[in-house]
Amino acid sequence: MLITIIKGAPLWVWGLLALLLWVGLRATQQRTASVVPLYLLPLMGFLSVNSVRGLPAGASIFVVFAAAYALGAMAGYWRQGAVIVSKSDGRVTLRGEWLTLVLVMILFWMNFGTTVARFMYPALYGSGGFHTGFAMVAGLAAGALLGRSLRVLRTPST
């Protein structure tokens, strides 16, 4: 079954996974980088919006997603304060941390897993508990990426 899943996924999925692993592992080391990639990282959260939209749960699931997204954004904003060392001239120095890797892996595997569940476990995919759990976890992770970017944006340059 695992081989079927691996072979059934488009090749670009594995390229995306490699890119996200690189981004996440790079974040574990202290680094100075342009702020632009940090501002773009929340775009990955839009993959979750599309996945939530595709759930056969109706529009009410977006209430769950939006609440979790807002909570995740607040938590991400708060947490990013401990990561920022300095910011100047469009660059930011960040402490190494594992949260970036965890968040991008959550979003990747949740979106991948939803596709697998839709085809291999339709009863699970169609259940309300699956929809609610997916919307909550995806919202928290996607929101945290936005909150972290907002914290970098609002941090004054030194």
ChimeraX attribute file (.defattr): number of C-alpha atoms within 10 A of each C-alpha:
attribute: neighborCount
match mode: 1-to-1
recipient: residues
	/A:1	7
	/A:2	7
	/A:3	7
	/A:4	8
	/A:5	11
	/A:6	12
	/A:7	10
	/A:8	10
	/A:9	13
	/A:10	9
	/A:11	10
	/A:12	9
	/A:13	13
	/A:14	12
	/A:15	11
	/A:16	12
	/A:17	15
	/A:18	12
	/A:19	12
	/A:20	18
	/A:21	17
	/A:22	12
	/A:23	16
	/A:24	20
	/A:25	16
	/A:26	16
	/A:27	18
	/A:28	16
	/A:29	13
	/A:30	15
	/A:31	14
	/A:32	14
	/A:33	14
	/A:34	15
	/A:35	18
	/A:36	13
	/A:37	11
	/A:38	18
	/A:39	16
	/A:40	12
	/A:41	18
	/A:42	21
	/A:43	13
	/A:44	16
	/A:45	23
	/A:46	16
	/A:47	16
	/A:48	23
	/A:49	17
	/A:50	11
	/A:51	17
	/A:52	24
	/A:53	15
	/A:54	11
	/A:55	21
	/A:56	13
	/A:57	17
	/A:58	11
	/A:59	11
	/A:60	9
	/A:61	19
	/A:62	19
	/A:63	13
	/A:64	18
	/A:65	26
	/A:66	17
	/A:67	16
	/A:68	22
	/A:69	27
	/A:70	18
	/A:71	19
	/A:72	25
	/A:73	25
	/A:74	19
	/A:75	19
	/A:76	24
	/A:77	22
	/A:78	15
	/A:79	16
	/A:80	21
	/A:81	14
	/A:82	11
	/A:83	16
	/A:84	18
	/A:85	13
	/A:86	16
	/A:87	20
	/A:88	13
	/A:89	9
	/A:90	11
	/A:91	15
	/A:92	21
	/A:93	17
	/A:94	22
	/A:95	16
	/A:96	16
	/A:97	18
	/A:98	13
	/A:99	18
	/A:100	23
	/A:101	18
	/A:102	15
	/A:103	20
	/A:104	23
	/A:105	17
	/A:106	17
	/A:107	22
	/A:108	20
	/A:109	12
	/A:110	18
	/A:111	19
	/A:112	14
	/A:113	14
	/A:114	21
	/A:115	15
	/A:116	16
	/A:117	16
	/A:118	14
	/A:119	10
	/A:120	13
	/A:121	12
	/A:122	11
	/A:123	11
	/A:124	14
	/A:125	22
	/A:126	15
	/A:127	13
	/A:128	14
	/A:129	11
	/A:130	17
	/A:131	21
	/A:132	20
	/A:133	13
	/A:134	24
	/A:135	27
	/A:136	23
	/A:137	20
	/A:138	29
	/A:139	28
	/A:140	27
	/A:141	29
	/A:142	31
	/A:143	29
	/A:144	30
	/A:145	29
	/A:146	26
	/A:147	24
	/A:148	28
	/A:149	24
	/A:150	19
	/A:151	19
	/A:152	23
	/A:153	17
	/A:154	10
	/A:155	15
	/A:156	10
	/A:157	13
	/A:158	7
